[in-house]
Amino acid sequence: MAIAALKMVTLDSSDVRRDALFWATVLGWGVAHEQEEYAMLVGPDGLALGLGLVADHVAPGWPNEQGSKQFHLDLAVDDLEAAAVACAEAGGTVPDDQPGETWTVVLDPSGHPFCLTRAESWG
């Protein structure tokens, strides 16, 4: 029996409205709440992504330049290249340093790294 159920992940943000728009575009989720200090997106089965303003937010380093990556999200996509381009067009950054061939690291507008992975890899 599980001790708890994951319902939401919250990311620190240097600009909540910008990051809410970015993640809503990337995930295709609706913005349930948005203000200067906090936003929440809701996806399938009620899973939520929160974004909280941190005034002195320092982005995690990639690849560990100014700090260490504390966690990252893995997102399944059908086409790695097209998804990376779409994320960049939405305001993300695709760094030159890419450690693998079956995934692409992208940084959200506040600098959080996440991976685009081939959907077929997840079964």
NORVENDA-V963444 format. One record per backbone hydrogen bond with DSSP energy under -0.5 kcal/mol. CO is the residue of the C=O (numbers start at 1). NH is the residue of the N-H. E is the energy in kcal/mol with one decimal. If there is no record, write none. Layout:
co={CO,CO}
nh={NH,NH}
e={E,E}
//
This chain:
co={7,9,11,13,15,16,17,18,19,20,21,22,23,24,30,30,33,36,37,38,39,40,40,41,42,43,44,47,48,49,50,51,52,54,57,61,73,73,75,77,79,80,81,82,83,84,85,86,87,88,93,93,96,102,104,106,107,108,112,113,114,115,115,116,117,118,119,120}
nh={48,50,52,54,19,20,21,22,23,24,25,26,27,28,32,42,40,16,53,35,51,32,33,49,30,46,47,43,9,41,11,39,13,57,59,64,75,115,117,119,83,84,85,86,87,88,89,90,92,91,95,107,98,118,116,114,93,111,108,73,106,75,117,104,77,121,122,123}
e={-2.7,-2.9,-2.4,-2.7,-2.4,-2.7,-2.1,-2.2,-2.8,-2.4,-2.1,-2.6,-2.8,-1.6,-0.8,-2.3,-2.5,-0.6,-2.9,-1.9,-2.5,-2.2,-1.6,-2.2,-1.3,-1.4,-2.1,-3.4,-1.7,-2.9,-2.8,-1.9,-2.3,-2.0,-0.5,-1.5,-0.5,-3.1,-3.3,-3.0,-2.5,-2.5,-2.2,-2.3,-2.5,-2.2,-2.5,-1.4,-2.8,-1.3,-0.8,-3.1,-0.9,-1.3,-2.9,-2.6,-2.2,-2.7,-2.5,-0.5,-2.9,-3.3,-0.6,-2.2,-3.0,-1.7,-1.8,-1.0}
//
